[in-house]
Amino acid sequence: MIKTYRKLTEEEILQLESQSCLAEDWGAVEVAEGFAPTYVHQTRFSGEIKLGVFWGEFTLPGGIKKHSGIHHVTFHNVTVGDNCCIENVQNYIANYVIGDHTFIENVDMLLVDGKSTFGNGVEVAVLNETGGREVLISNKLSAHQAYILALYRHRPQVIARMKEITDFYCNKYASSIGTIGNHVTIMNTGSIRNVRIGDNCRICGACRLENGSINSNEAAPVHIGHGVICDDFIISSGSHVDDGTMLTRCFVGQACKLGHNYSASDSLFFSNCQGENGEACAIFAGPFTVTHHKSTLLIAGMFSFMNAGSGSNQSNHMYKLGPIHQGTLERGAKTTSDSYILWPARVGAFSLVMGRHVNHADTSDLPFSYLIEQGNTTYLVPGVNLRSVGTIRDAQKWPKRDKRTDPNKLDYINYNLLSPYTIQKMFKGVSILKELRRVSGETSELYSYQSAKIKNSSLRKGIHFYETAIHKFLGNSLIKRLEGINFQDNEEIRQCLQPDTGIGTGEWVDIAGLIAPKSEIEKLMAGIEKGEINHLKHINACFEEMHSNYYTYEWTWAYHKIQEFYGYDPETITAKDIIAIVNTWKDAVVGLDRLVYEDARKEFSLSSMTGFGADGSHSEMRQDFEQVRGDFESNPFVTAVLKHIDEKTALGEELINRIGQLA
């Protein structure tokens, strides 16, 4: 509803002047119907001014109440909504539209100076500090858009068109008037210049905010806290930036948390990232990138679902041509305390990095591995992380830690541990390991791969781990496909197994949290190049479609891999063949769960009880340990593993019984 305004009456002007108010031109001051000047004191007006009504009251922490109104403020070209309380602005507020029920107190300056895009269109020199991979940030930037902009530089037409699309959005968004939304609180804050602030935002004690957008809303408010300095930035809904955080040329995605003096420049943080104490420079932090420690530097790297141990560090500078190098830790990778990687390097998905690594290894085709440094040599232990209790725990916790409450989500996040993306790498991994064994001989003590060493025992176990995981994934897909259907004959089974779409065969990619067939990404880029896709919202809609169709595409991929891996022709497959696959699947699932179970048991060993039961005997040590940590058999994770074994066994048996009469 459009609000109507009227001119001030002579009596109102006289009352305002008696309350120490001044105006360059009282004729340029308009007020809403129902306006009363009672709560406007010591205020200066210049330019075009519109004032709402002041009937409401604010209850502040501690129980103190303040009536809405304006006290000790200078306004220039400002619209104030209904029931706002604005007081003690040291300099002035200029060129802003302020929403209803907003509270502004003890602020130095609120100013829009000239035409601004409010952080939209800022170039962030991500990954390569010297440039060449710049991402133009915007309010609608998703991790997947940014991935293409940063990494698909071999498609210059795509990059040029995406920049044009972003520029169009930014120009449409540009204005010489800023907005402060409804129910906003701004207290004890320094200078705010060229910043657009969304509904329900709370800014308390910030030092300086310049050229940015804070995309807060009622469903997902944003909090900006004490000592924060942000220049050239966008902060998305639901995020929390506090305690001396310093951001320069940064995008902060939805439900991120940055605090405890964290500093970042030229970096992108997407959904649910956390950064505390440390430092980031030119990083692409995909969803759930977490760094908590004061001594940790993340630089020129691409991460997602990553946890950085204390003292984790990378180098992108070899003191030759400048800081031009970059690296990737694929989804789910972790670094231990005091780990170090010399870029360029690429670490496979769900791998653990321990020690110092300077040999530029690429282990992307050997996921779920350990990279361990011994005597300046990188040792690779393939697939061992598949049995780690920590890996399984991570996979369970990420969906629970998604704090996004905004119904309009920017990033489409796939949480699956096993997917066509990781399983295709395991197929490659098995081939690589078998080829190493063939070339170097089965009795070799060490094998060399990508500047890393693999022990004979590690190679043999790696093949076993990967094949077990492949059995598990393909069996899961098959059982899900045949779920809940009573078949009359083998032909009905074959019909049910037929994919619903041809999309999904071939290579799959992880586009910063979104797992999709590469063919669909190529199709999207072709549409952008041809001009068929020409808005940011249309690009995001394509990503949403890929995400929502994931399981349909996944089955197409799995269907063809079942034929390749097991050697069964889908035109002639029988119930007997499927029962054989399910029995192998049961062995794989139960076998992996048993390994995870044994790994969890280590956390309850006698050595893990060291430091418990202070000043007491062994029995007191165990009792103290159990009071704090509980006993092994009743641990929630352990009971969940045992339950998972029972459920999966029952699921396999149910399918075997359902189709057994056809075998």
Sequence and secondary structure as in RCSB ss.txt:
>XXXX:A:sequence
MIKTYRKLTEEEILQLESQSCLAEDWGAVEVAEGFAPTYVHQTRFSGEIKLGVFWGEFTLPGGIKKHSGIHHVTF
HNVTVGDNCCIENVQNYIANYVIGDHTFIENVDMLLVDGKSTFGNGVEVAVLNETGGREVLISNKLSAHQAYILA
LYRHRPQVIARMKEITDFYCNKYASSIGTIGNHVTIMNTGSIRNVRIGDNCRICGACRLENGSINSNEAAPVHIG
HGVICDDFIISSGSHVDDGTMLTRCFVGQACKLGHNYSASDSLFFSNCQGENGEACAIFAGPFTVTHHKSTLLIA
GMFSFMNAGSGSNQSNHMYKLGPIHQGTLERGAKTTSDSYILWPARVGAFSLVMGRHVNHADTSDLPFSYLIEQG
NTTYLVPGVNLRSVGTIRDAQKWPKRDKRTDPNKLDYINYNLLSPYTIQKMFKGVSILKELRRVSGETSELYSYQ
SAKIKNSSLRKGIHFYETAIHKFLGNSLIKRLEGINFQDNEEIRQCLQPDTGIGTGEWVDIAGLIAPKSEIEKLM
AGIEKGEINHLKHINACFEEMHSNYYTYEWTWAYHKIQEFYGYDPETITAKDIIAIVNTWKDAVVGLDRLVYEDA
RKEFSLSSMTGFGADGSHSEMRQDFEQVRGDFESNPFVTAVLKHIDEKTALGEELINRIGQLA
>XXXX:A:secstr
    EEE  HHHHHHHHHTT EES GGGEEEETT  GGGEEEEEEEEEEEE     EEE TTS EEESEEEEEEE
EEEEE TT EEEEESS EEEEEE TT EEEEEEEEE  SSB TTTT EE  S TTSSS EE  TT  HHHHHHHH
H TT HHHHHHHHHHHHHHHHHH BSSEEE TT EEEEEEEEEEEEE TT EEES  EEEEEEE   SSS  EE 
TT EEEEEEE TT EE TT EEEEEEE TT EEESS EEEEEEE TT EEESSEEES EE TT EE  TT EEES
EEESS EE TT EEE   SSS S   EEE TT EE TT EEESSEEE TT EEESEE S  B TTS S EEEEET
TEEEEETTGGGG HHHHHHHHHHHHT     SS S      SS HHHHHHHHHHHHHHHHHHHHH TT SEEEET
TEEEEHHHHHHHHHHHHHHHHHHHHHHHHHHTTT   SSHHHHHHHHS S STT S EEEETTEEEEHHHHHHHH
HHHHHTS  SHHHHHHHHHHHHHTHHHHHHHHHHHHHHHHH   TTT  HHHHHHHHHHHHHHHHHHHHHHHHHH
HGGGSGGGGTT STTS HHHHHHHHHHHH  GGG HHHHHHHHHHHHHHHHHHHHHHHHGGG 
